[in-house]
Every structure is written in structure tokens, then in C-alpha cells.
Amino acid sequence: MNTILKSGILFLSIFLFSNFSAQTKTFKARVEGNCGMCKERIETAAKADKNVKSADWSMSKKVLTVSYDASKTDKKAILKNVASVGHDNEMFRASDKVYNDLDACCQYDRPDNSKKLAKNADKKQVCELK
Ligand SMILES: [Cu+2]
């Protein structure tokens, strides 16, 4: 009886552990930015989502690496938060107002795909790139 109980608990903990660890996913995404202030702003915006476990932006590569709980959030939601603080990325373009309010050193060269999108875009919105 005791052995059955023990193996039951063991099985349950393995099941729960594998279930939790399976939900953690990682993505890498192109995010525009320039300096250390950008790095801080980008990582803080990504981590504003409580389901983000870690966020690291490479200043030299302009690549954001995020580990997150895939059962509760997704890449799209996280990158939208990053665009909302002024950083264009592979899925969203920041609003011109937020971009213009960035410190001069943070005003990176906006990518061409964003310029194309801007023609039809509502300037107040964070726009999804197609
Ligand atoms: Cu900056």
C-alpha cells in the first residue's frame, strides 16, 4: 500500500513537472534599438508580461530572446508590448508619437517595411506588420 502510494506520488510529480516545463518556450525576434537605454526599455516591456520568464536584447545583433509560458502568453502579445514603448520589431511597428518621444540617442533608423506600412497606418496605434 505504502509502495503504491509512493509510486503514485512519484508519477504525479513527474507528470506535473513535465507538464510545467513543456509550457516554457523561447523565441528570438528582430527588435530595433540603439543603446543601453533601449536595452533596458525593451527588456522591461517584455517582462511587463508576468508570463515572461526572461528577456535579453542583444545591442549588437538587435535580437531579443524571450523565454515565456506558452500556455498563458505568446510572441505576438510580447512583441506588441515592445512596440508600445517605441521599438519596431518583426511583428509590430511602434506609433510615430512614441517613437518621436524617445531620447535622441534611442531613435534608431526605422526599417523599410515599417515605412511602407506607415502609409495606411493609424499613427496612434501600434500596428501589426503583415
Ligand atoms: Cu537607446
Backbone and ligand atoms as CSV (ligand in chain L), in Angstrom:
chain,resi,resn,atom,element,x,y,z
A,1,MET,N,N,0.842,-1.209,0.000
A,1,MET,CA,C,0.000,0.000,0.000
A,1,MET,C,C,0.871,1.251,0.000
A,2,ASN,N,N,1.843,1.225,0.918
A,2,ASN,CA,C,2.761,2.347,1.007
A,2,ASN,C,C,3.535,2.543,-0.301
A,3,THR,N,N,3.947,1.421,-0.902
A,3,THR,CA,C,4.703,1.477,-2.158
A,3,THR,C,C,3.844,2.038,-3.288
A,4,ILE,N,N,2.591,1.611,-3.292
A,4,ILE,CA,C,1.665,2.099,-4.332
A,4,ILE,C,C,1.488,3.614,-4.202
A,5,LEU,N,N,1.342,4.043,-2.934
A,5,LEU,CA,C,1.171,5.473,-2.670
A,5,LEU,C,C,2.394,6.256,-3.124
A,6,LYS,N,N,3.571,5.718,-2.784
A,6,LYS,CA,C,4.822,6.394,-3.148
A,6,LYS,C,C,4.990,6.497,-4.663
A,7,SER,N,N,4.705,5.388,-5.339
A,7,SER,CA,C,4.874,5.429,-6.796
A,7,SER,C,C,3.825,6.337,-7.432
A,8,GLY,N,N,2.659,6.392,-6.762
A,8,GLY,CA,C,1.605,7.289,-7.249
A,8,GLY,C,C,2.056,8.730,-7.172
A,9,ILE,N,N,2.643,9.085,-6.040
A,9,ILE,CA,C,3.131,10.462,-5.840
A,9,ILE,C,C,4.270,10.766,-6.808
A,10,LEU,N,N,5.143,9.800,-6.978
A,10,LEU,CA,C,6.274,9.960,-7.899
A,10,LEU,C,C,5.758,10.199,-9.319
A,11,PHE,N,N,4.805,9.394,-9.719
A,11,PHE,CA,C,4.233,9.517,-11.055
A,11,PHE,C,C,3.595,10.893,-11.231
A,12,LEU,N,N,2.855,11.305,-10.210
A,12,LEU,CA,C,2.162,12.589,-10.254
A,12,LEU,C,C,3.156,13.750,-10.360
A,13,SER,N,N,4.239,13.660,-9.564
A,13,SER,CA,C,5.214,14.763,-9.624
A,13,SER,C,C,5.950,14.805,-10.950
A,14,ILE,N,N,6.234,13.651,-11.526
A,14,ILE,CA,C,6.873,13.615,-12.852
A,14,ILE,C,C,5.923,14.217,-13.881
A,15,PHE,N,N,4.659,13.824,-13.765
A,15,PHE,CA,C,3.653,14.318,-14.692
A,15,PHE,C,C,3.540,15.839,-14.610
A,16,LEU,N,N,3.429,16.371,-13.386
A,16,LEU,CA,C,3.295,17.817,-13.190
A,16,LEU,C,C,4.535,18.557,-13.664
A,17,PHE,N,N,5.698,18.004,-13.333
A,17,PHE,CA,C,6.954,18.655,-13.711
A,17,PHE,C,C,7.098,18.739,-15.223
A,18,SER,N,N,6.834,17.616,-15.904
A,18,SER,CA,C,6.988,17.609,-17.362
A,18,SER,C,C,5.964,18.533,-18.008
A,19,ASN,N,N,4.783,18.599,-17.375
A,19,ASN,CA,C,3.733,19.457,-17.883
A,19,ASN,C,C,4.144,20.926,-17.787
A,20,PHE,N,N,4.710,21.310,-16.651
A,20,PHE,CA,C,5.145,22.702,-16.456
A,20,PHE,C,C,6.305,23.063,-17.370
A,21,SER,N,N,7.287,22.189,-17.428
A,21,SER,CA,C,8.467,22.517,-18.219
A,21,SER,C,C,8.138,22.564,-19.710
A,22,ALA,N,N,7.141,21.798,-20.132
A,22,ALA,CA,C,6.759,21.768,-21.538
A,22,ALA,C,C,6.130,23.089,-21.981
A,23,GLN,N,N,5.629,23.868,-21.002
A,23,GLN,CA,C,4.956,25.115,-21.362
A,23,GLN,C,C,5.927,26.261,-21.609
A,24,THR,N,N,7.164,26.085,-21.154
A,24,THR,CA,C,8.145,27.153,-21.338
A,24,THR,C,C,8.747,27.067,-22.730
A,25,LYS,N,N,8.568,28.151,-23.475
A,25,LYS,CA,C,9.134,28.210,-24.822
A,25,LYS,C,C,10.024,29.432,-24.946
A,26,THR,N,N,10.859,29.433,-25.969
A,26,THR,CA,C,11.765,30.555,-26.214
A,26,THR,C,C,11.641,30.986,-27.661
A,27,PHE,N,N,11.635,32.304,-27.887
A,27,PHE,CA,C,11.703,32.790,-29.275
A,27,PHE,C,C,12.776,33.858,-29.377
A,28,LYS,N,N,13.254,34.049,-30.594
A,28,LYS,CA,C,14.173,35.144,-30.898
A,28,LYS,C,C,13.471,36.016,-31.924
A,29,ALA,N,N,13.553,37.335,-31.755
A,29,ALA,CA,C,12.888,38.220,-32.700
A,29,ALA,C,C,13.741,39.460,-32.950
A,30,ARG,N,N,13.702,39.937,-34.179
A,30,ARG,CA,C,14.387,41.172,-34.545
A,30,ARG,C,C,13.648,42.340,-33.890
A,31,VAL,N,N,14.361,43.134,-33.084
A,31,VAL,CA,C,13.792,44.323,-32.447
A,31,VAL,C,C,14.777,45.470,-32.649
A,32,GLU,N,N,14.275,46.586,-33.194
A,32,GLU,CA,C,15.146,47.740,-33.462
A,32,GLU,C,C,15.461,48.499,-32.173
A,33,GLY,N,N,16.658,49.086,-32.131
A,33,GLY,CA,C,17.070,49.869,-30.977
A,33,GLY,C,C,18.528,50.261,-31.139
A,34,ASN,N,N,19.036,51.106,-30.243
A,34,ASN,CA,C,20.412,51.588,-30.359
A,34,ASN,C,C,21.312,51.288,-29.169
A,35,CYS,N,N,20.860,51.726,-27.994
A,35,CYS,CA,C,21.799,51.843,-26.885
A,35,CYS,C,C,21.384,51.058,-25.640
A,36,GLY,N,N,22.107,51.302,-24.562
A,36,GLY,CA,C,21.813,50.645,-23.298
A,36,GLY,C,C,20.444,51.015,-22.749
A,37,MET,N,N,20.022,52.251,-23.009
A,37,MET,CA,C,18.689,52.673,-22.573
A,37,MET,C,C,17.615,51.890,-23.326
A,38,CYS,N,N,17.871,51.662,-24.599
A,38,CYS,CA,C,16.937,50.869,-25.414
A,38,CYS,C,C,16.850,49.452,-24.846
A,39,LYS,N,N,17.997,48.901,-24.523
A,39,LYS,CA,C,18.059,47.537,-23.980
A,39,LYS,C,C,17.179,47.429,-22.731
A,40,GLU,N,N,17.355,48.391,-21.843
A,40,GLU,CA,C,16.578,48.430,-20.600
A,40,GLU,C,C,15.068,48.522,-20.905
A,41,ARG,N,N,14.726,49.434,-21.830
A,41,ARG,CA,C,13.320,49.689,-22.165
A,41,ARG,C,C,12.679,48.451,-22.819
A,42,ILE,N,N,13.412,47.841,-23.739
A,42,ILE,CA,C,12.900,46.664,-24.461
A,42,ILE,C,C,12.681,45.492,-23.494
A,43,GLU,N,N,13.677,45.244,-22.661
A,43,GLU,CA,C,13.589,44.102,-21.735
A,43,GLU,C,C,12.502,44.329,-20.683
A,44,THR,N,N,12.375,45.571,-20.209
A,44,THR,CA,C,11.333,45.886,-19.225
A,44,THR,C,C,9.943,45.697,-19.834
A,45,ALA,N,N,9.788,46.132,-21.090
A,45,ALA,CA,C,8.490,45.994,-21.760
A,45,ALA,C,C,8.128,44.518,-21.949
A,46,ALA,N,N,9.123,43.716,-22.310
A,46,ALA,CA,C,8.862,42.278,-22.493
A,46,ALA,C,C,8.486,41.634,-21.166
A,47,LYS,N,N,9.184,42.041,-20.100
A,47,LYS,CA,C,8.943,41.435,-18.790
A,47,LYS,C,C,7.703,41.989,-18.094
A,48,ALA,N,N,7.090,43.028,-18.683
A,48,ALA,CA,C,5.859,43.574,-18.102
A,48,ALA,C,C,4.787,42.478,-18.098
A,49,ASP,N,N,4.906,41.548,-19.039
A,49,ASP,CA,C,4.040,40.376,-19.071
A,49,ASP,C,C,4.581,39.386,-18.030
A,50,LYS,N,N,3.754,39.128,-17.009
A,50,LYS,CA,C,4.180,38.267,-15.890
A,50,LYS,C,C,4.539,36.840,-16.324
A,51,ASN,N,N,4.096,36.475,-17.512
A,51,ASN,CA,C,4.364,35.122,-18.000
A,51,ASN,C,C,5.689,35.014,-18.751
A,52,VAL,N,N,6.402,36.136,-18.804
A,52,VAL,CA,C,7.739,36.130,-19.399
A,52,VAL,C,C,8.748,35.814,-18.306
A,53,LYS,N,N,9.526,34.761,-18.548
A,53,LYS,CA,C,10.488,34.326,-17.528
A,53,LYS,C,C,11.820,35.054,-17.653
A,54,SER,N,N,12.235,35.313,-18.892
A,54,SER,CA,C,13.468,36.069,-19.086
A,54,SER,C,C,13.434,36.765,-20.437
A,55,ALA,N,N,14.100,37.917,-20.520
A,55,ALA,CA,C,14.165,38.673,-21.773
A,55,ALA,C,C,15.550,39.284,-21.867
A,56,ASP,N,N,16.206,39.068,-23.001
A,56,ASP,CA,C,17.541,39.623,-23.197
A,56,ASP,C,C,17.657,40.155,-24.621
A,57,TRP,N,N,17.985,41.454,-24.737
A,57,TRP,CA,C,18.141,42.069,-26.051
A,57,TRP,C,C,19.609,42.297,-26.348
A,58,SER,N,N,20.058,41.812,-27.495
A,58,SER,CA,C,21.448,41.990,-27.893
A,58,SER,C,C,21.588,43.295,-28.672
A,59,MET,N,N,22.372,44.223,-28.129
A,59,MET,CA,C,22.563,45.530,-28.754
A,59,MET,C,C,23.267,45.392,-30.106
A,60,SER,N,N,24.211,44.462,-30.207
A,60,SER,CA,C,24.961,44.309,-31.451
A,60,SER,C,C,24.144,43.595,-32.535
A,61,LYS,N,N,23.341,42.603,-32.131
A,61,LYS,CA,C,22.576,41.830,-33.118
A,61,LYS,C,C,21.168,42.347,-33.346
A,62,LYS,N,N,20.674,43.210,-32.431
A,62,LYS,CA,C,19.287,43.701,-32.476
A,62,LYS,C,C,18.301,42.533,-32.413
A,63,VAL,N,N,18.642,41.562,-31.585
A,63,VAL,CA,C,17.778,40.386,-31.441
A,63,VAL,C,C,17.359,40.231,-29.978
A,64,LEU,N,N,16.056,40.066,-29.792
A,64,LEU,CA,C,15.511,39.871,-28.447
A,64,LEU,C,C,15.231,38.376,-28.250
A,65,THR,N,N,15.740,37.829,-27.153
A,65,THR,CA,C,15.496,36.429,-26.826
A,65,THR,C,C,14.598,36.386,-25.595
A,66,VAL,N,N,13.463,35.711,-25.728
A,66,VAL,CA,C,12.477,35.673,-24.645
A,66,VAL,C,C,12.095,34.237,-24.300
A,67,SER,N,N,12.092,33.922,-23.003
A,67,SER,CA,C,11.541,32.653,-22.532
A,67,SER,C,C,10.225,32.977,-21.846
A,68,TYR,N,N,9.180,32.223,-22.188
A,68,TYR,CA,C,7.857,32.569,-21.681
A,68,TYR,C,C,7.003,31.322,-21.495
A,69,ASP,N,N,5.919,31.497,-20.736
A,69,ASP,CA,C,4.976,30.405,-20.511
A,69,ASP,C,C,3.987,30.385,-21.680
A,70,ALA,N,N,4.172,29.420,-22.567
A,70,ALA,CA,C,3.383,29.363,-23.797
A,70,ALA,C,C,1.908,29.033,-23.568
A,71,SER,N,N,1.562,28.582,-22.365
A,71,SER,CA,C,0.152,28.288,-22.105
A,71,SER,C,C,-0.600,29.562,-21.719
A,72,LYS,N,N,0.149,30.629,-21.412
A,72,LYS,CA,C,-0.508,31.862,-20.941
A,72,LYS,C,C,-0.287,33.094,-21.809
A,73,THR,N,N,0.762,33.092,-22.628
A,73,THR,CA,C,1.004,34.260,-23.481
A,73,THR,C,C,1.656,33.801,-24.770
A,74,ASP,N,N,1.891,34.725,-25.701
A,74,ASP,CA,C,2.547,34.332,-26.947
A,74,ASP,C,C,3.463,35.451,-27.466
A,75,LYS,N,N,4.189,35.096,-28.518
A,75,LYS,CA,C,5.156,36.014,-29.122
A,75,LYS,C,C,4.486,37.320,-29.541
A,76,LYS,N,N,3.300,37.193,-30.115
A,76,LYS,CA,C,2.583,38.364,-30.615
A,76,LYS,C,C,2.290,39.364,-29.493
A,77,ALA,N,N,1.777,38.875,-28.365
A,77,ALA,CA,C,1.439,39.746,-27.233
A,77,ALA,C,C,2.690,40.419,-26.678
A,78,ILE,N,N,3.778,39.671,-26.604
A,78,ILE,CA,C,5.023,40.203,-26.042
A,78,ILE,C,C,5.623,41.264,-26.968
A,79,LEU,N,N,5.640,40.973,-28.284
A,79,LEU,CA,C,6.220,41.943,-29.223
A,79,LEU,C,C,5.355,43.194,-29.350
A,80,LYS,N,N,4.057,43.050,-29.094
A,80,LYS,CA,C,3.171,44.216,-29.111
A,80,LYS,C,C,3.542,45.150,-27.952
A,81,ASN,N,N,3.834,44.584,-26.791
A,81,ASN,CA,C,4.276,45.387,-25.640
A,81,ASN,C,C,5.577,46.120,-25.966
A,82,VAL,N,N,6.478,45.438,-26.667
A,82,VAL,CA,C,7.765,46.037,-27.016
A,82,VAL,C,C,7.551,47.217,-27.984
A,83,ALA,N,N,6.640,47.059,-28.935
A,83,ALA,CA,C,6.346,48.151,-29.877
A,83,ALA,C,C,5.654,49.306,-29.164
A,84,SER,N,N,4.868,48.997,-28.132
A,84,SER,CA,C,4.116,50.052,-27.433
A,84,SER,C,C,5.028,51.035,-26.696
A,85,VAL,N,N,6.276,50.637,-26.414
A,85,VAL,CA,C,7.213,51.567,-25.766
A,85,VAL,C,C,8.171,52.193,-26.793
A,86,GLY,N,N,7.937,51.934,-28.088
A,86,GLY,CA,C,8.690,52.651,-29.122
A,86,GLY,C,C,9.630,51.836,-29.982
A,87,HIS,N,N,9.632,50.522,-29.834
A,87,HIS,CA,C,10.602,49.729,-30.587
A,87,HIS,C,C,9.966,48.857,-31.666
A,88,ASP,N,N,10.189,49.278,-32.923
A,88,ASP,CA,C,9.715,48.499,-34.071
A,88,ASP,C,C,10.319,47.107,-33.971
A,89,ASN,N,N,9.559,46.121,-34.392
A,89,ASN,CA,C,10.086,44.754,-34.392
A,89,ASN,C,C,9.488,43.978,-35.542
A,90,GLU,N,N,9.814,42.696,-35.647
A,90,GLU,CA,C,9.394,41.932,-36.832
A,90,GLU,C,C,7.891,41.749,-36.946
A,91,MET,N,N,7.130,41.984,-35.891
A,91,MET,CA,C,5.679,41.851,-35.974
A,91,MET,C,C,4.900,43.159,-35.850
A,92,PHE,N,N,5.465,44.126,-35.130
A,92,PHE,CA,C,4.737,45.376,-34.893
A,92,PHE,C,C,5.596,46.611,-35.125
A,93,ARG,N,N,4.939,47.683,-35.576
A,93,ARG,CA,C,5.583,48.984,-35.724
A,93,ARG,C,C,5.070,49.888,-34.608
A,94,ALA,N,N,5.985,50.562,-33.920
A,94,ALA,CA,C,5.611,51.481,-32.847
A,94,ALA,C,C,4.883,52.693,-33.433
A,95,SER,N,N,4.081,53.363,-32.622
A,95,SER,CA,C,3.419,54.573,-33.109
A,95,SER,C,C,4.479,55.656,-33.301
A,96,ASP,N,N,4.242,56.557,-34.259
A,96,ASP,CA,C,5.204,57.626,-34.533
A,96,ASP,C,C,5.370,58.528,-33.313
A,97,LYS,N,N,4.280,58.742,-32.586
A,97,LYS,CA,C,4.341,59.624,-31.406
A,97,LYS,C,C,5.303,59.051,-30.361
A,98,VAL,N,N,5.141,57.764,-30.053
A,98,VAL,CA,C,6.016,57.151,-29.052
A,98,VAL,C,C,7.466,57.128,-29.548
A,99,TYR,N,N,7.640,56.839,-30.837
A,99,TYR,CA,C,8.997,56.834,-31.409
A,99,TYR,C,C,9.629,58.226,-31.291
A,100,ASN,N,N,8.871,59.268,-31.649
A,100,ASN,CA,C,9.398,60.637,-31.612
A,100,ASN,C,C,9.705,61.113,-30.199
A,101,ASP,N,N,9.018,60.531,-29.209
A,101,ASP,CA,C,9.264,60.913,-27.815
A,101,ASP,C,C,10.477,60.201,-27.198
A,102,LEU,N,N,11.056,59.265,-27.927
A,102,LEU,CA,C,12.250,58.588,-27.413
A,102,LEU,C,C,13.406,59.581,-27.351
A,103,ASP,N,N,14.346,59.360,-26.453
A,103,ASP,CA,C,15.545,60.195,-26.421
A,103,ASP,C,C,16.227,60.117,-27.780
A,104,ALA,N,N,16.907,61.209,-28.166
A,104,ALA,CA,C,17.541,61.281,-29.485
A,104,ALA,C,C,18.460,60.081,-29.743
A,105,CYS,N,N,19.209,59.671,-28.713
A,105,CYS,CA,C,20.146,58.552,-28.899
A,105,CYS,C,C,19.426,57.240,-29.164
A,106,CYS,N,N,18.144,57.189,-28.788
A,106,CYS,CA,C,17.384,55.946,-28.949
A,106,CYS,C,C,16.645,55.868,-30.283
A,107,GLN,N,N,16.644,56.994,-31.037
A,107,GLN,CA,C,15.881,56.998,-32.289
A,107,GLN,C,C,16.657,56.288,-33.397
A,108,TYR,N,N,16.496,54.991,-33.390
A,108,TYR,CA,C,17.124,54.102,-34.365
A,108,TYR,C,C,16.569,54.373,-35.760
A,109,ASP,N,N,17.280,53.914,-36.781
A,109,ASP,CA,C,16.772,54.026,-38.152
A,109,ASP,C,C,15.647,53.026,-38.325
A,110,ARG,N,N,14.479,53.519,-38.679
A,110,ARG,CA,C,13.325,52.621,-38.797
A,110,ARG,C,C,13.458,51.767,-40.055
A,111,PRO,N,N,13.126,50.485,-39.932
A,111,PRO,CA,C,13.276,49.597,-41.095
A,111,PRO,C,C,12.290,49.931,-42.217
A,112,ASP,N,N,12.681,49.605,-43.451
A,112,ASP,CA,C,11.873,49.928,-44.630
A,112,ASP,C,C,10.468,49.364,-44.582
A,113,ASN,N,N,10.322,48.134,-44.073
A,113,ASN,CA,C,8.976,47.538,-44.051
A,113,ASN,C,C,8.032,48.381,-43.207
A,114,SER,N,N,8.583,49.054,-42.181
A,114,SER,CA,C,7.766,49.911,-41.340
A,114,SER,C,C,7.322,51.155,-42.097
A,115,LYS,N,N,8.227,51.670,-42.939
A,115,LYS,CA,C,7.876,52.870,-43.721
A,115,LYS,C,C,6.729,52.568,-44.670
A,116,LYS,N,N,6.767,51.403,-45.297
A,116,LYS,CA,C,5.692,51.011,-46.213
A,116,LYS,C,C,4.371,50.931,-45.474
A,117,LEU,N,N,4.417,50.305,-44.313
A,117,LEU,CA,C,3.195,50.120,-43.531
A,117,LEU,C,C,2.621,51.457,-43.087
A,118,ALA,N,N,3.505,52.424,-42.830
A,118,ALA,CA,C,3.074,53.709,-42.276
A,118,ALA,C,C,2.073,54.452,-43.164
A,119,LYS,N,N,2.136,54.192,-44.468
A,119,LYS,CA,C,1.224,54.884,-45.385
A,119,LYS,C,C,-0.233,54.692,-45.003
A,120,ASN,N,N,-0.610,53.485,-44.632
A,120,ASN,CA,C,-2.010,53.209,-44.305
A,120,ASN,C,C,-2.263,53.174,-42.808
A,121,ALA,N,N,-1.209,53.342,-42.033
A,121,ALA,CA,C,-1.359,53.072,-40.604
A,121,ALA,C,C,-2.002,54.210,-39.836
A,122,ASP,N,N,-2.771,53.849,-38.845
A,122,ASP,CA,C,-3.278,54.801,-37.868
A,122,ASP,C,C,-2.082,55.158,-36.991
A,123,LYS,N,N,-1.666,56.388,-37.008
A,123,LYS,CA,C,-0.428,56.805,-36.335
A,123,LYS,C,C,-0.445,56.633,-34.818
A,124,LYS,N,N,-1.655,56.585,-34.243
A,124,LYS,CA,C,-1.731,56.451,-32.786
A,124,LYS,C,C,-1.626,54.998,-32.333
A,125,GLN,N,N,-1.737,54.089,-33.261
A,125,GLN,CA,C,-1.780,52.678,-32.889
A,125,GLN,C,C,-0.431,51.991,-33.041
A,126,VAL,N,N,-0.285,50.920,-32.330
A,126,VAL,CA,C,0.833,50.022,-32.558
A,126,VAL,C,C,0.343,49.102,-33.680
A,127,CYS,N,N,1.001,49.159,-34.810
A,127,CYS,CA,C,0.476,48.472,-35.999
A,127,CYS,C,C,1.111,47.111,-36.217
A,128,GLU,N,N,0.280,46.161,-36.570
A,128,GLU,CA,C,0.787,44.817,-36.840
A,128,GLU,C,C,1.323,44.791,-38.264
A,129,LEU,N,N,2.541,44.285,-38.449
A,129,LEU,CA,C,3.121,44.181,-39.792
A,129,LEU,C,C,2.594,42.934,-40.460
A,130,LYS,N,N,2.227,43.053,-41.728
A,130,LYS,CA,C,1.690,41.888,-42.445
A,130,LYS,C,C,2.801,41.205,-43.221
L,1,CU,CU,CU,18.504,53.879,-26.649
